[in-house]
Amino acid sequence: MKKVVTRAAIAAASIALLAGSLTACSNGSQASSSGGGGSATNAKIGLLLPDSVTARFASADRPLFTDRIKEKCPDCSVLYQNAGGDASKQQQQAQAMLTQGVKVLVLDAFDGEAAASIVSLAKSKNVPVISYDRLINSGDVSAYISFDNNKVGELQATALVDRMKDLGIADDAGVLEVNGSPTDNNASQFKAGAQSVLSTTSYDVLGEYDTPGWDPAKAQSWAAGQISKVGVDNIKGIYAANDDTAGGVISAMQAAGATDLPPITGQDATLAGLQRILAGKQYMTVYKAFKPEAEGAADLALELAAGKKASTTSTVKTASGKTVPSVILTPVAVTADNIKDTVVKDGLFTAKDICTTQLADACTKYGIK
């Protein structure tokens, strides 16, 4: 199976950001692990999210996190910024929040390598950093909360392979592999998990792509080029790392005249992705329960803001081999058969949200009401 080697680009701004900033102050991780502590009353909590193209950040992560902070600490405030897919901008946003006196930074890094300099700057100011959803390559992170990312890729690829076998597709059929952003550590883990499954099959990977910034338009453009190269009818399965890139690839397939789409994976259980699944355009997605993730991050932030030790349950290793205390949640594969018992049951979306007039029959078929 063909492999693509990528390197996360480290933003040049990281050097300037760190210049002269490292002092003899104790780091946030040490301060947070002292136990005991007081109250987080009136604390400012910084929330930094990575991009605007991933729907979940605006629709789920930000409101769930903010609501949890307000619920548990009415006098606390959340300072929020979105990097818009720009690592240098995210570092500037972090620096501004530190200047404004945040007690904790909750950072979903656009670039997990470049964001290490944000952690170093926060450490010099004795501000703990929670690595949210995406792991930052720094041993000074105070806590990490996310999902089992290798498992996500395994779930996606297993669902794809099983569906292709169920459809009687030939063992040597061609598939496309559309991975996530090369600057996102999670994407490398999704990819590794998926390839651990795909590599055990005899399917022919016709092309493989790491999508810059998770941009659906770039995934669509690449897929269109692959379709022109190998022929739309020769693509019998598509591994897409999330729902947004899946949407881009589906648009490319349809533009090329595909009327019977092959099995296509996804992730994030977006509304558009779920509706495509019910419409028969996308086979599956991976549901990562954003509520426990966002609320868990808020709880960790309030503990750290109060000078307490973060209540983690596990550890993970960074890319450089450093151990980070962590909370690791379990992802779930979702097809049309279990939308009702997963995302609807958990209240991520209601049946009314999902079931448009065009999807009424599908919703009835799968008991979504």
Buried (B, 14 or more C-beta within 10 A) or exposed (E): BEEEEBEBEBBEBBEBBBEEBEEEEEBBBBBBBEEEBEBBEEBBBBBBBBBEBBBBBEBBBBEBBBBBBBEBBEEBBBBBBBBBBBBBBBBBBBBEBBEEEBBBBBBBBBBBBBBBBBBBBBBBBBBBBBBBBBBBBBBBBBBBBBBBBBBBBBBBBBBBBBBBEEEEBEEEBBBBBBBBBBBBBBBBBBBBBBBBBBEEBEBBBBBBBBBBBBBBBBBBBBBBEBBEEBEBEEBBBBBBBBBBBBBBBBBBBEEBEBEEBBBBBBBBBBBBBBBBBBBEBBBBBBBBBBBBBBBBBBBBBBBBBBBBBBEBEEEBEBBEEEEBBBBBBEBBBBBBEBBBBBBBEBEBBEEEEBBEEEBEEBBEEBEBE
